[in-house]
Structures are given as C-alpha cells and as structure tokens.
Amino acid sequence: MVIAWLVFTASALAILWAGQLLASSAERIARATSLSQGWIGFILVAVVTSLPELVATMTGGGIDAPGIAIGNALGSNAFNLGILGLMGAVSGVAFFRKLSPAHMLSATGSIFLTALVLAAIALGGGPGLGRVSLASLLILVFYLLAVYAQFRQEEGTPAEEGTTLGAAPAWAALSGVVIVVAGVALTYSAKAIAEGTGIAQSAIGSILVALATSLPEVASSIGALRLRAYNLLAGDIFGSNLFNIATVFFADLTFGRPILGALGQDAWPLVLVGAWGISLAAFSLAAMQVRGGKSLRRPEPASSLLFLAYLGGLGVLVARGFF
C-alpha cells in the first residue's frame, strides 16, 4: 500500500511538472504563429493535458476497472471547471467577459457529450457494435465535428514580430511523453489503492484519479494566468472536457465490450458526477453570455460562484455517502 501511494504521488508530481512546461511552450507557439490563443489552448494544450485522462481511462478499461475509467473522465470534467472558477476568481479581472465567445461552442459540446454518456448509462450501455457501443461511437463522431466547428469559429491572430518557435515544439512533445508514462503508473497505483482501502472505484476515479490526472490543467492554467493568456486558459479547460468524454470510445476498445453497460453499482454515483459536471458547464456557459457592464478590471462574482459550486457539489456527494 505504501508503494502504491508513493508511485501515485511521484506520478502526480511528474504530471504537474510536465503541465507547467507545456503551458510555456504553447504560449510561445501561439505568439510565433498566426493561430489564436483559444485554438492553441483548445487543440494543443487541451489534448496534451488530457493525455493522463486518456491513458487512465484506457488503462482502467484494460485492467477491468470500469468505475475508475468512467469516473476519471466525468470527475476530471467537474474538477477542470472548478479550476476555471478558481483561476477566474484570482485573476483580478472580469474573467468571463475577457473570453472569446467562441468558447461557448466547446462548452455546449461538453454538455451534449456528457448527456450522451449519462443516457447510455441509464440504458445499460445501449446497443453494442462489437467491442464498442453505439453511444461511444456517436461520442467520437460528435467530438470530431466539434473540433472542426471550433476551428471554423476561431479567428487567427498575426504572429508576434521577432518571436520564433525555437525549442517550444520539442518541449511540448517531451511534456506529452512524461504525461503519458506518468498517467499509466497513476492508474495502476490508483487501482491498488482502491483494492487496499476498499473504497469504491467510482470514488477513486471521480476524485483521486480525476484530481491527479487534471494536474496538467492546473499547471497550464496557472502558467496561462501569469501570462494573462485568458483565452489559452479557457481553451484548455473546455477542450480538455470535450476530449475527456471522447476517451469513453477508447475505453470500450481496451475493455473489450461497451464499458458504460458494465458499471454495476458504480453507475448511479457516476450519473450524479456527470450531472454535476453538466451543471458547472451550464453555469460557465451562462457566465460567458453575460457581456454587460463597463469595467473589465474588477473581478466578477461568476468565477467565485463557479468554484464554490464545485466545492459544494463535491461536499454534497461525499456527505450523502454516494462514495
């Protein structure tokens, strides 16, 4: 058990370091190219920072731990939105009003894909298509459509004169490798912790693994906030949430059959976690639509309320004994 906790902690620290490296590399790439901060955050930072979720979800399926796999995907989304609220609260500005309206599309997409997951869980996994379910296939298709739609929404920006890519792509690639290796170790140690403590897989996946695999988002968000790259930060969060749900398709492949129909007693807690994430995403979407007011320099209450809603939801789930 001690070894499992040591491996878990070391993996989490490695992921945190890699996320910080990724944020600085991505910001350099955005300044050196004509791609917008929002698009770099949505596609590059989001995909790389979501590699732990992908690895953990697929590994969870491969080691017959469906509760950890799906709990990680859904719990990470809720945690990411908690990060968004916290970063906005400490930014010192009207954070949501600083964001591009293009983020509304990815926020809406994450709500829709999560709803598909919950519907499939309620239907016992839904129709199967060999190793995958119809629901997970639809999730993958809609994710790819959302990526295309987001690309069409984003507007490019002129490259910053005198700024070159340098070693930024190489550092971004290195951070991805570290994140993948640490993500595998993280999932195996999490399963050992679940078996050794008797804690439900849904709790381990939705809270412990979700928190650890979201450390790259924490690190990259802090880095983006320091650079005042608010759209990079939001693109990372909403892009990560879309990608996290898409990992359900790959969990089917490693699990060998539709994973959403094999959750057993973990199904109901995970439905609640998914609904919690949908609520937080809907609140974020509403906050971005409020564009009134003159001052952009004072913090807005929406960010603090979003973070408090995350903490409140976590407290309610734990207090009610769902985990």
C-alpha positions, 0 to 999 in steps of 0.5 A, a space after each residue: 500500500 505504501 508503494 502504491 501511494 508513493 508511485 501515485 504521488 511521484 506520478 502526480 508530481 511528474 504530471 504537474 511538472 510536465 503541465 507547467 512546461 507545456 503551458 510555456 511552450 504553447 504560449 510561445 507557439 501561439 505568439 510565433 504563429 498566426 493561430 489564436 490563443 483559444 485554438 492553441 489552448 483548445 487543440 494543443 494544450 487541451 489534448 496534451 493535458 488530457 493525455 493522463 485522462 486518456 491513458 487512465 481511462 484506457 488503462 482502467 478499461 484494460 485492467 477491468 476497472 470500469 468505475 475508475 475509467 468512467 469516473 476519471 473522465 466525468 470527475 476530471 470534467 467537474 474538477 477542470 471547471 472548478 479550476 476555471 472558477 478558481 483561476 477566474 476568481 484570482 485573476 483580478 479581472 472580469 474573467 468571463 467577459 475577457 473570453 472569446 465567445 467562441 468558447 461557448 461552442 466547446 462548452 455546449 459540446 461538453 454538455 451534449 457529450 456528457 448527456 450522451 454518456 449519462 443516457 447510455 448509462 441509464 440504458 445499460 450501455 445501449 446497443 453494442 457494435 462489437 467491442 464498442 457501443 453505439 453511444 461511444 461511437 456517436 461520442 467520437 463522431 460528435 467530438 470530431 465535428 466539434 473540433 472542426 466547428 471550433 476551428 471554423 469559429 476561431 479567428 487567427 491572430 498575426 504572429 508576434 514580430 521577432 518571436 520564433 518557435 525555437 525549442 517550444 515544439 520539442 518541449 511540448 512533445 517531451 511534456 506529452 511523453 512524461 504525461 503519458 508514462 506518468 498517467 499509466 503508473 497513476 492508474 495502476 497505483 490508483 487501482 491498488 489503492 482502491 483494492 487496499 482501502 476498499 473504497 469504491 472505484 467510482 470514488 477513486 476515479 471521480 476524485 483521486 484519479 480525476 484530481 491527479 490526472 487534471 494536474 496538467 490543467 492546473 499547471 497550464 492554467 496557472 502558467 496561462 494566468 501569469 501570462 494573462 493568456 485568458 483565452 489559452 486558459 479557457 481553451 484548455 479547460 473546455 477542450 480538455 472536457 470535450 476530449 475527456 468524454 471522447 476517451 469513453 470510445 477508447 475505453 470500450 476498445 481496451 475493455 473489450 465490450 461497451 464499458 458504460 453497460 458494465 458499471 454495476 453499482 458504480 453507475 448511479 454515483 457516476 450519473 450524479 458526477 456527470 450531472 454535476 459536471 453538466 451543471 458547472 458547464 451550464 453555469 460557465 456557459 451562462 457566465 460567458 453570455 453575460 457581456 454587460 457592464 463597463 469595467 473589465 478590471 474588477 473581478 466578477 462574482 461568476 468565477 467565485 460562484 463557479 468554484 464554490 459550486 464545485 466545492 459544494 457539489 463535491 461536499 454534497 456527494 461525499 456527505 450523502 455517502 454516494 462514495 
